[in-house]
Amino acid sequence: MEEEKLPKYFFHIRRHDNFAEDLEGIDLTSPEVALKEAAAAAREIVAERIRRGDSADGGVFEVMTEDGTLVATVPFRSAIRLD
């Protein structure tokens, strides 16, 4: 029985004029799971920036599939819950 290959998602980071390409990607089961992973990663990045005293705003994840389809844009600021 052949194992089904999971789709690969890439979490590119865009911040102002800078673009950091995710060259490895991660195998996930669905776009919804990719969105949850991006939100969790954004929270980690924002928390680290706050610990360093840096601005937590201004970055976004561009979640893309292997074929270059944009699945979602996740602003880092959306990771900050104020409620």
MOPAC internal coordinates of N, CA, C and O (Angstrom, degrees):
PM7 1SCF
backbone

  N    0.0000 0     0.00 0     0.00 0    0    0    0
  C    1.4541 1     0.00 0     0.00 0    1    0    0
  C    1.5307 1   108.88 1     0.00 0    2    1    0
  O    1.2310 1   120.21 1   -56.41 1    3    2    1
  N    1.3084 1   117.21 1   123.59 1    3    2    1
  C    1.4595 1   122.26 1  -177.58 1    5    3    2
  C    1.5230 1   110.77 1   -82.02 1    6    5    3
  O    1.2310 1   121.28 1   -44.61 1    7    6    5
  N    1.3438 1   115.15 1   135.39 1    7    6    5
  C    1.4504 1   120.17 1   179.43 1    9    7    6
  C    1.5207 1   109.83 1   -76.88 1   10    9    7
  O    1.2310 1   120.86 1   -45.40 1   11   10    9
  N    1.3310 1   115.97 1   134.60 1   11   10    9
  C    1.4599 1   120.98 1  -179.70 1   13   11   10
  C    1.5237 1   109.94 1   -75.15 1   14   13   11
  O    1.2310 1   120.81 1   -47.64 1   15   14   13
  N    1.3156 1   116.06 1   132.36 1   15   14   13
  C    1.4627 1   121.69 1  -179.14 1   17   15   14
  C    1.5300 1   109.77 1   -80.13 1   18   17   15
  O    1.2310 1   121.36 1   -50.36 1   19   18   17
  N    1.3311 1   115.01 1   129.64 1   19   18   17
  C    1.4623 1   120.10 1   177.64 1   21   19   18
  C    1.5233 1   109.61 1   -77.98 1   22   21   19
  O    1.2310 1   120.74 1   -32.33 1   23   22   21
  N    1.3309 1   116.19 1   147.67 1   23   22   21
  C    1.4666 1   118.52 1   175.80 1   25   23   22
  C    1.5247 1   110.54 1   -68.02 1   26   25   23
  O    1.2310 1   120.84 1   -30.96 1   27   26   25
  N    1.3262 1   116.01 1   149.04 1   27   26   25
  C    1.4550 1   122.25 1  -179.90 1   29   27   26
  C    1.5239 1   108.86 1  -101.58 1   30   29   27
  O    1.2310 1   121.22 1   -44.30 1   31   30   29
  N    1.3269 1   115.26 1   135.70 1   31   30   29
  C    1.4591 1   122.35 1   178.35 1   33   31   30
  C    1.5226 1   108.95 1  -119.26 1   34   33   31
  O    1.2310 1   120.79 1   -37.22 1   35   34   33
  N    1.3134 1   116.10 1   142.78 1   35   34   33
  C    1.4508 1   122.88 1  -179.65 1   37   35   34
  C    1.5205 1   108.97 1  -115.51 1   38   37   35
  O    1.2310 1   120.97 1   -42.95 1   39   38   37
  N    1.3280 1   115.75 1   137.05 1   39   38   37
  C    1.4567 1   122.32 1  -177.17 1   41   39   38
  C    1.5290 1   108.22 1  -112.15 1   42   41   39
  O    1.2310 1   120.70 1   -98.69 1   43   42   41
  N    1.3239 1   116.27 1    81.31 1   43   42   41
  C    1.4583 1   121.21 1   178.35 1   45   43   42
  C    1.5262 1   108.61 1   -75.73 1   46   45   43
  O    1.2310 1   120.71 1   -33.39 1   47   46   45
  N    1.3333 1   116.25 1   146.61 1   47   46   45
  C    1.4624 1   120.41 1   179.38 1   49   47   46
  C    1.5226 1   109.00 1  -113.04 1   50   49   47
  O    1.2310 1   121.30 1   -51.50 1   51   50   49
  N    1.3241 1   115.12 1   128.50 1   51   50   49
  C    1.4582 1   121.06 1   174.27 1   53   51   50
  C    1.5272 1   107.23 1  -119.93 1   54   53   51
  O    1.2310 1   121.39 1   -53.26 1   55   54   53
  N    1.3303 1   114.95 1   126.74 1   55   54   53
  C    1.4730 1   120.00 1   178.23 1   57   55   54
  C    1.5099 1   107.63 1  -139.35 1   58   57   55
  O    1.2310 1   121.26 1   -68.05 1   59   58   57
  N    1.3288 1   115.19 1   111.95 1   59   58   57
  C    1.4632 1   122.21 1  -176.06 1   61   59   58
  C    1.5341 1   108.42 1    55.74 1   62   61   59
  O    1.2310 1   119.41 1    61.20 1   63   62   61
  N    1.3157 1   118.73 1  -118.80 1   63   62   61
  C    1.4664 1   121.08 1  -178.58 1   65   63   62
  C    1.5261 1   112.90 1   -95.26 1   66   65   63
  O    1.2310 1   119.96 1  -174.56 1   67   66   65
  N    1.3246 1   117.68 1     5.44 1   67   66   65
  C    1.4653 1   121.03 1  -177.82 1   69   67   66
  C    1.5233 1   110.95 1  -100.36 1   70   69   67
  O    1.2310 1   121.34 1   -36.86 1   71   70   69
  N    1.3350 1   115.04 1   143.14 1   71   70   69
  C    1.4595 1   121.32 1   177.88 1   73   71   70
  C    1.5210 1   108.40 1  -131.53 1   74   73   71
  O    1.2310 1   120.58 1   -57.35 1   75   74   73
  N    1.3282 1   116.51 1   122.65 1   75   74   73
  C    1.4624 1   121.87 1   177.55 1   77   75   74
  C    1.5214 1   107.49 1  -112.82 1   78   77   75
  O    1.2310 1   121.09 1   -66.63 1   79   78   77
  N    1.3160 1   115.51 1   113.37 1   79   78   77
  C    1.4571 1   121.08 1  -176.80 1   81   79   78
  C    1.5284 1   110.56 1   -84.10 1   82   81   79
  O    1.2310 1   121.11 1   -47.07 1   83   82   81
  N    1.3196 1   115.48 1   132.93 1   83   82   81
  C    1.4609 1   122.08 1   174.12 1   85   83   82
  C    1.5272 1   106.34 1   -83.51 1   86   85   83
  O    1.2310 1   120.07 1   -70.44 1   87   86   85
  N    1.3089 1   117.47 1   109.56 1   87   86   85
  C    1.4534 1   121.31 1  -176.43 1   89   87   86
  C    1.5233 1   113.39 1   -88.87 1   90   89   87
  O    1.2310 1   120.11 1   162.15 1   91   90   89
  N    1.3374 1   117.40 1   -17.85 1   91   90   89
  C    1.4586 1   120.97 1  -177.06 1   93   91   90
  C    1.5208 1   113.25 1   -92.68 1   94   93   91
  O    1.2310 1   120.71 1   133.77 1   95   94   93
  N    1.3127 1   116.25 1   -46.23 1   95   94   93
  C    1.4620 1   120.31 1  -175.70 1   97   95   94
  C    1.5184 1   111.21 1    72.12 1   98   97   95
  O    1.2310 1   121.42 1    -1.71 1   99   98   97
  N    1.3145 1   114.89 1   178.29 1   99   98   97
  C    1.4655 1   121.30 1  -179.62 1  101   99   98
  C    1.5297 1   107.87 1  -144.23 1  102  101   99
  O    1.2310 1   120.78 1   -40.23 1  103  102  101
  N    1.3277 1   116.11 1   139.77 1  103  102  101
  C    1.4645 1   121.61 1   178.16 1  105  103  102
  C    1.5255 1   108.76 1   -82.41 1  106  105  103
  O    1.2310 1   120.88 1   -56.92 1  107  106  105
  N    1.3201 1   115.92 1   123.08 1  107  106  105
  C    1.4667 1   121.65 1  -179.64 1  109  107  106
  C    1.5243 1   109.36 1  -136.70 1  110  109  107
  O    1.2310 1   120.90 1   -18.90 1  111  110  109
  N    1.3142 1   115.89 1   161.10 1  111  110  109
  C    1.4566 1   120.51 1  -174.17 1  113  111  110
  C    1.5201 1   115.46 1   -79.16 1  114  113  111
  O    1.2310 1   120.08 1   155.21 1  115  114  113
  N    1.3546 1   117.45 1   -24.79 1  115  114  113
  C    1.4655 1   118.44 1  -174.99 1  117  115  114
  C    1.5285 1   111.23 1  -161.98 1  118  117  115
  O    1.2310 1   120.20 1   -15.07 1  119  118  117
  N    1.3310 1   117.23 1   164.93 1  119  118  117
  C    1.4655 1   120.37 1   174.76 1  121  119  118
  C    1.5259 1   112.26 1   -60.72 1  122  121  119
  O    1.2310 1   120.52 1   146.51 1  123  122  121
  N    1.3272 1   116.61 1   -33.49 1  123  122  121
  C    1.4660 1   120.39 1   179.83 1  125  123  122
  C    1.5337 1   110.85 1   -64.89 1  126  125  123
  O    1.2310 1   120.70 1   139.18 1  127  126  125
  N    1.3267 1   116.26 1   -40.82 1  127  126  125
  C    1.4614 1   120.40 1   177.92 1  129  127  126
  C    1.5276 1   109.68 1   -67.48 1  130  129  127
  O    1.2310 1   120.35 1   141.47 1  131  130  129
  N    1.3320 1   116.94 1   -38.53 1  131  130  129
  C    1.4639 1   121.29 1   177.58 1  133  131  130
  C    1.5289 1   110.36 1   -61.12 1  134  133  131
  O    1.2310 1   120.13 1   138.83 1  135  134  133
  N    1.3151 1   117.35 1   -41.17 1  135  134  133
  C    1.4593 1   121.91 1   178.68 1  137  135  134
  C    1.5308 1   111.00 1   -63.54 1  138  137  135
  O    1.2310 1   120.18 1   137.73 1  139  138  137
  N    1.3369 1   117.27 1   -42.27 1  139  138  137
  C    1.4667 1   121.09 1   177.82 1  141  139  138
  C    1.5277 1   110.63 1   -64.55 1  142  141  139
  O    1.2310 1   120.30 1   139.16 1  143  142  141
  N    1.3264 1   117.03 1   -40.84 1  143  142  141
  C    1.4644 1   121.57 1   178.26 1  145  143  142
  C    1.5290 1   110.76 1   -63.59 1  146  145  143
  O    1.2310 1   120.53 1   138.63 1  147  146  145
  N    1.3264 1   116.58 1   -41.37 1  147  146  145
  C    1.4632 1   120.86 1   179.38 1  149  147  146
  C    1.5223 1   110.44 1   -64.46 1  150  149  147
  O    1.2310 1   119.96 1   138.53 1  151  150  149
  N    1.3205 1   117.68 1   -41.47 1  151  150  149
  C    1.4666 1   121.30 1   179.12 1  153  151  150
  C    1.5288 1   110.37 1   -64.11 1  154  153  151
  O    1.2310 1   120.03 1   138.62 1  155  154  153
  N    1.3278 1   117.55 1   -41.38 1  155  154  153
  C    1.4638 1   121.21 1   179.24 1  157  155  154
  C    1.5310 1   110.48 1   -65.80 1  158  157  155
  O    1.2310 1   120.58 1   137.42 1  159  158  157
  N    1.3186 1   116.49 1   -42.58 1  159  158  157
  C    1.4700 1   120.37 1   179.11 1  161  159  158
  C    1.5294 1   110.70 1   -65.90 1  162  161  159
  O    1.2310 1   120.22 1   141.91 1  163  162  161
  N    1.3191 1   117.19 1   -38.09 1  163  162  161
  C    1.4688 1   120.96 1   177.78 1  165  163  162
  C    1.5237 1   110.30 1   -62.33 1  166  165  163
  O    1.2310 1   120.22 1   139.23 1  167  166  165
  N    1.3328 1   117.19 1   -40.77 1  167  166  165
  C    1.4738 1   120.88 1   177.28 1  169  167  166
  C    1.5258 1   110.59 1   -60.04 1  170  169  167
  O    1.2310 1   120.38 1   137.30 1  171  170  169
  N    1.3296 1   116.87 1   -42.70 1  171  170  169
  C    1.4631 1   120.74 1   179.59 1  173  171  170
  C    1.5270 1   111.08 1   -63.89 1  174  173  171
  O    1.2310 1   120.41 1   136.37 1  175  174  173
  N    1.3256 1   116.83 1   -43.63 1  175  174  173
  C    1.4629 1   120.76 1   179.95 1  177  175  174
  C    1.5228 1   110.72 1   -64.48 1  178  177  175
  O    1.2310 1   120.31 1   135.38 1  179  178  177
  N    1.3309 1   117.01 1   -44.62 1  179  178  177
  C    1.4630 1   121.00 1   179.22 1  181  179  178
  C    1.5272 1   110.33 1   -62.58 1  182  181  179
  O    1.2310 1   120.12 1   136.85 1  183  182  181
  N    1.3317 1   117.38 1   -43.15 1  183  182  181
  C    1.4612 1   120.61 1  -179.99 1  185  183  182
  C    1.5298 1   110.51 1   -61.46 1  186  185  183
  O    1.2310 1   120.32 1   137.63 1  187  186  185
  N    1.3254 1   116.99 1   -42.37 1  187  186  185
  C    1.4695 1   120.16 1   179.16 1  189  187  186
  C    1.5240 1   110.89 1   -65.35 1  190  189  187
  O    1.2310 1   120.41 1   139.39 1  191  190  189
  N    1.3145 1   116.82 1   -40.61 1  191  190  189
  C    1.4735 1   119.59 1   178.25 1  193  191  190
  C    1.5205 1   111.17 1   -62.93 1  194  193  191
  O    1.2310 1   120.41 1   138.79 1  195  194  193
  N    1.3194 1   116.82 1   -41.21 1  195  194  193
  C    1.4685 1   121.05 1   179.45 1  197  195  194
  C    1.5300 1   109.52 1   -64.42 1  198  197  195
  O    1.2310 1   120.21 1   136.69 1  199  198  197
  N    1.3481 1   117.19 1   -43.31 1  199  198  197
  C    1.4720 1   120.55 1   178.46 1  201  199  198
  C    1.5310 1   111.39 1   -58.89 1  202  201  199
  O    1.2310 1   120.27 1   143.88 1  203  202  201
  N    1.3315 1   117.09 1   -36.12 1  203  202  201
  C    1.4679 1   121.08 1  -179.54 1  205  203  202
  C    1.5266 1   112.28 1   -82.42 1  206  205  203
  O    1.2310 1   120.13 1   171.28 1  207  206  205
  N    1.3226 1   117.35 1    -8.72 1  207  206  205
  C    1.4563 1   121.01 1  -178.16 1  209  207  206
  C    1.5158 1   113.02 1    83.54 1  210  209  207
  O    1.2310 1   120.06 1  -164.73 1  211  210  209
  N    1.3330 1   117.49 1    15.27 1  211  210  209
  C    1.4641 1   122.26 1   178.72 1  213  211  210
  C    1.5250 1   110.70 1   -88.00 1  214  213  211
  O    1.2310 1   121.30 1   -13.37 1  215  214  213
  N    1.3246 1   115.12 1   166.63 1  215  214  213
  C    1.4588 1   120.70 1   175.12 1  217  215  214
  C    1.5222 1   109.38 1   -68.41 1  218  217  215
  O    1.2310 1   120.78 1   -45.52 1  219  218  217
  N    1.3205 1   116.11 1   134.48 1  219  218  217
  C    1.4666 1   120.94 1  -179.12 1  221  219  218
  C    1.5160 1   111.76 1   -92.22 1  222  221  219
  O    1.2310 1   119.91 1   176.45 1  223  222  221
  N    1.3001 1   117.77 1    -3.55 1  223  222  221
  C    1.4556 1   121.48 1  -174.08 1  225  223  222
  C    1.5308 1   110.70 1  -102.17 1  226  225  223
  O    1.2310 1   121.45 1   -13.02 1  227  226  225
  N    1.3189 1   114.83 1   166.98 1  227  226  225
  C    1.4485 1   119.83 1   169.41 1  229  227  226
  C    1.5117 1   116.56 1   102.85 1  230  229  227
  O    1.2310 1   118.97 1   166.70 1  231  230  229
  N    1.3238 1   119.56 1   -13.30 1  231  230  229
  C    1.4577 1   120.55 1  -178.49 1  233  231  230
  C    1.5120 1   112.14 1  -106.12 1  234  233  231
  O    1.2310 1   121.36 1   -23.40 1  235  234  233
  N    1.3213 1   115.00 1   156.60 1  235  234  233
  C    1.4635 1   120.90 1   174.42 1  237  235  234
  C    1.5247 1   109.06 1  -141.75 1  238  237  235
  O    1.2310 1   121.41 1   -30.44 1  239  238  237
  N    1.3205 1   114.91 1   149.56 1  239  238  237
  C    1.4534 1   120.78 1   167.45 1  241  239  238
  C    1.5216 1   107.27 1   -91.00 1  242  241  239
  O    1.2310 1   120.60 1   -45.34 1  243  242  241
  N    1.3170 1   116.46 1   134.66 1  243  242  241
  C    1.4583 1   122.12 1   169.18 1  245  243  242
  C    1.5205 1   105.33 1  -107.28 1  246  245  243
  O    1.2310 1   120.70 1   -75.60 1  247  246  245
  N    1.3244 1   116.26 1   104.40 1  247  246  245
  C    1.4569 1   121.84 1  -177.45 1  249  247  246
  C    1.5268 1   107.91 1   -86.77 1  250  249  247
  O    1.2310 1   121.33 1   -59.70 1  251  250  249
  N    1.3503 1   115.06 1   120.30 1  251  250  249
  C    1.4629 1   119.76 1  -176.07 1  253  251  250
  C    1.5220 1   110.75 1  -129.66 1  254  253  251
  O    1.2310 1   121.24 1   -26.40 1  255  254  253
  N    1.3251 1   115.24 1   153.60 1  255  254  253
  C    1.4561 1   121.53 1   174.65 1  257  255  254
  C    1.5219 1   109.45 1   -85.38 1  258  257  255
  O    1.2310 1   120.94 1    -6.50 1  259  258  257
  N    1.3312 1   115.81 1   173.50 1  259  258  257
  C    1.4669 1   121.15 1   179.85 1  261  259  258
  C    1.5253 1   112.63 1   -58.70 1  262  261  259
  O    1.2310 1   120.51 1   148.39 1  263  262  261
  N    1.3291 1   116.63 1   -31.61 1  263  262  261
  C    1.4690 1   119.39 1  -178.01 1  265  263  262
  C    1.5306 1   112.71 1   -87.32 1  266  265  263
  O    1.2310 1   120.55 1  -173.91 1  267  266  265
  N    1.3521 1   116.55 1     6.09 1  267  266  265
  C    1.4532 1   120.49 1   175.96 1  269  267  266
  C    1.5174 1   115.41 1    89.70 1  270  269  267
  O    1.2310 1   120.49 1  -171.20 1  271  270  269
  N    1.3315 1   116.66 1     8.80 1  271  270  269
  C    1.4603 1   120.66 1   178.06 1  273  271  270
  C    1.5235 1   109.47 1   -76.27 1  274  273  271
  O    1.2310 1   120.68 1   -51.66 1  275  274  273
  N    1.3383 1   116.30 1   128.34 1  275  274  273
  C    1.4586 1   121.43 1   177.09 1  277  275  274
  C    1.5271 1   108.90 1   -75.71 1  278  277  275
  O    1.2310 1   120.68 1   -60.62 1  279  278  277
  N    1.3282 1   116.30 1   119.38 1  279  278  277
  C    1.4625 1   122.19 1  -179.60 1  281  279  278
  C    1.5202 1   110.43 1   -89.52 1  282  281  279
  O    1.2310 1   120.94 1   136.94 1  283  282  281
  N    1.3374 1   115.80 1   -43.06 1  283  282  281
  C    1.4632 1   120.44 1  -177.43 1  285  283  282
  C    1.5158 1   109.73 1  -163.85 1  286  285  283
  O    1.2310 1   121.60 1   -24.29 1  287  286  285
  N    1.3153 1   114.55 1   155.71 1  287  286  285
  C    1.4550 1   122.18 1   169.89 1  289  287  286
  C    1.5201 1   106.01 1  -115.78 1  290  289  287
  O    1.2310 1   120.74 1   -57.43 1  291  290  289
  N    1.3235 1   116.20 1   122.57 1  291  290  289
  C    1.4639 1   121.24 1  -176.42 1  293  291  290
  C    1.5217 1   108.77 1  -116.74 1  294  293  291
  O    1.2310 1   120.05 1   -78.64 1  295  294  293
  N    1.3433 1   117.51 1   101.36 1  295  294  293
  C    1.4709 1   120.05 1   176.98 1  297  295  294
  C    1.5310 1   109.94 1   -65.68 1  298  297  295
  O    1.2310 1   121.12 1   -42.47 1  299  298  297
  N    1.3330 1   115.46 1   137.53 1  299  298  297
  C    1.4657 1   118.80 1   178.57 1  301  299  298
  C    1.5189 1   111.13 1   -58.37 1  302  301  299
  O    1.2310 1   120.50 1   145.03 1  303  302  301
  N    1.3273 1   116.65 1   -34.97 1  303  302  301
  C    1.4656 1   119.15 1  -178.25 1  305  303  302
  C    1.5240 1   111.61 1   -62.57 1  306  305  303
  O    1.2310 1   119.67 1   156.64 1  307  306  305
  N    1.3465 1   118.23 1   -23.36 1  307  306  305
  C    1.4566 1   120.37 1   178.30 1  309  307  306
  C    1.5333 1   111.36 1   -69.41 1  310  309  307
  O    1.2310 1   120.54 1   164.91 1  311  310  309
  N    1.3432 1   116.58 1   -15.09 1  311  310  309
  C    1.4597 1   120.98 1   179.07 1  313  311  310
  C    1.5230 1   112.47 1   -79.05 1  314  313  311
  O    1.2310 1   120.55 1   166.64 1  315  314  313
  N    1.3367 1   116.55 1   -13.36 1  315  314  313
  C    1.4580 1   120.81 1  -177.67 1  317  315  314
  C    1.5281 1   108.71 1   -91.54 1  318  317  315
  O    1.2310 1   121.04 1   -63.59 1  319  318  317
  N    1.3119 1   115.62 1   116.41 1  319  318  317
  C    1.4684 1   119.86 1   178.43 1  321  319  318
  C    1.5127 1   108.77 1   -97.69 1  322  321  319
  O    1.2310 1   121.15 1   -53.94 1  323  322  321
  N    1.2986 1   115.40 1   126.06 1  323  322  321
  C    1.4600 1   120.44 1  -177.31 1  325  323  322
  C    1.5293 1   112.51 1  -108.14 1  326  325  323
  O    1.2310 1   119.92 1  -170.41 1  327  326  325
  N    1.3254 1   117.75 1     9.59 1  327  326  325
  C    1.4729 1   119.75 1  -178.25 1  329  327  326
  C    1.4887 1   111.92 1   -96.32 1  330  329  327
  O    1.2310 1   120.10 1   180.00 1  331  330  329

